[in-house]
Amino acid sequence: MRFFEFQRDARGRTRRLLVAFAATVLLLVVAVNAALALAWGLTWGFWMPGGFSLPRHFIAVNTGVTLMFVLGGWWVETTRLSDGGGVRLAEQMGARPAQPSGGLDEQRFVNIVHEMAIASGLKRPTPMVVGRDAGINAFATGWSEDDAVVAVTQGALDHLSREELQGLVAHEFSHIGEGDTRLNMRLAGMVFGLEMIYRMGQQLFEPDVHGRRTLAALIGLAIMVAGWLGWLAGHALQAAVSRQREFLADARAVQWTRSRDGLGGVLRKVMAQQRAGVVVRPIGSTMQHMLLVGNEPGAVAHWLDSHPTLEERVRRIYGRALGPLPLQRPDEAPPAAATPATAGGDNTGDTADAPGWTLS
C-alpha cells in the first residue's frame, strides 16, 4: 500500500471516530437520565400512589446539567492546555529552548527544523530539547502554527543520525500541519468533561460528616456508573483517534523526507532501548498522545493505548517485520560484537525492495 493511501485511510478513520465521540456524549446524556430515573423510582417514584411518574422538567434539567459538566469541563481543560501557547506547555513537559551555540547536536537539530519548515511550507516552530531524558522521543505542541513547538529528547540527539532526526522532526511537523496538536487538546478536554460526570456522582455518593449515606447516595452511585462508562468510552475513542493520527504522521514523514530509513530507523532504535530497559522521563497520561512513542509505565489494554505498537508502525513503513537497530550513529565506532537483539537478518532488510510505502 502506498503512503498516500495510508494518509487517506487515517483521515477517514479519524472522521468516523470523531462522529463516534459525539455519539458517546449523546449516549452519556441518555444513560444519566436513565440512571437518575431508576434512582428516582427506587427512592420515591415506585412507591407513590397513582403509578410511576417523573417530576416536571426532569429530563430537561438532567440533560442541561450533564451537558454543562461535559462542555464546561471541556472548556476548562482546553483553556488550561492552551494557556500560554505551545512553549509554556512544552516547558511543563520538561523542555527548554534549544541552544545551537551549546553543541553540535543541538545545532544540527535547529538546522533540520529550519529545513523541514521550508520543505513542508509551514511556519518554523520553536525548537526545544528535553534534557536529562535518555529515551528517544519527541513531541509537538501548540494551538496553531503561530505558537507551535517541536521538542526532542536528549536521547534522540545522542543516538540518531541526521537522516533519522529528519524523519523524527518530519513526523512532528505532520502533527502541526494536520492540526493534530489542536485536535489532541480538544479531545483531552472532552475526556476531562466526561470525567466530570463521574466526579459529580462521586461527590453525591460520599458519606456525610457523620459517616452516613442518605438517599442521595443512590443517585450518586447511578451517576457514577453512567459517568464511568462514558469516560471509558471517551478515553478509548481518544486513544483510537490518536493511533490513526500517528499512522498519518508516519506516512507524512516518509513522504516529506523521501526515506523509509529515517523514521523507520528511529522506531527501530526505540525498540532497542525498550528491550535494553533504558529509563525514560515519565510523562503524565494526559500528555501521552503528544509523544512520538508512548512511554506510560504499566500494561494498558490495547484499545486504551495512545500509540500503535512499534512493530506495527515499522511493518507499515517497510512492508514487513524488522527488528531493532543498534543505537550507534554512523559517525561513531561500531560495537565490538553485535548483540542477539540487533544482529543477523534484522538489519539486512533496510535496503531490500520490500512492499510498503513507496517513494514514487
Steps between C-alpha positions, in 0.01 A plus 500: 500500500633845409540763771240726333245221550603476866441873538150482349416198712620667823303819428184301423529297818556816703178657368302187590652492848416866561138429406508209745636739765201730454269199518666401829403835653139453388493145637642629828208746525256212442682280754497772768129561448428126515713456813338794676152381401579159650640659814192722527275200465683294763506783752157653439317458169418127516336541841283799421128439453364544149787333318856596411561849363798732473507856634435784257801593284688200640663403171563860389675590826710183504600549138594862560708422808677210325589710196607785727748272676628337180531819295614706798770246584603493134533880498694516828750228406549626144560852630752368752693307236504788252573773757840653428539328163710207392819619670343505845346155456834365376670649805246323722607178329864568590629666182729802465590710193763341276843659528683477165812657647511241775592199285506354153206266567264784587630705206423207270148471647429872451626481142271205426200690641582788263534262204177317577309828529610584146424151368154484659396861434417551869611775732813414692405371847709569808762224543532373857688221677401275791829462685585215738282258306700213355201361313448571129181704474348826378176695508328799342277750680316818412150619419606611151806542280564839662580355843613150399791320667700196393694345788737202501664316787869494573497130416382581148785748454752251634400189305340605170675565172414811301268302272321348799466836674349635178242221505417572863461876441291436186265284707446785745456752217218282369319529833525878474397516134203266545376690807560201729638711786175699511288187451679319782441784744130509412465124545685516832258771610198294395623194692554724803140622461374141491698431816326793670171307491664216693644747752159655555353158580796425726431812704134403546599145598739614774368458858420807707708629791347232724598220261142437387368484146162645410266416214708738288777239511291273277465781248874562524574132439279502189680809366839344579420188299372699201790747523764226525364321194494830308854586606625153406338521155634852449852400606495201265385720210766761581765227489362367172512848342857545629610170343361600161676838517827320576458289186427816302806679639719198422381503139555874474855468636586244230344723235688815605841340559474253209658241727367199685823459694465840671194449716531122468845516656367713786228249586741207478746672732216561746439124484863445600468741793182336623659154487804636685278650771620859457343724765299781342356820644137428599225706337148522643225294339320814378808591291578154360321566171743785424810279498664327204503179704284440807703435815231459765612230746288194561292282273202673341231327299574539129179691435607761757854539358564845357748362244513201265765245583850565370489171311185602314638843411826351371307241301299773329812696411705211361226259393632224728614442855848622598678491832688762704807694388816572701501846657833611351497782247694456171773735622558286809712189525295180467475267801754221528232234470135525407246382754242237405231770501674699226700246304404279213226551248332788681722759332527343160155617404581872520560532128307200378228566245209405726139604441387791718500879472655559158672828439380570149 
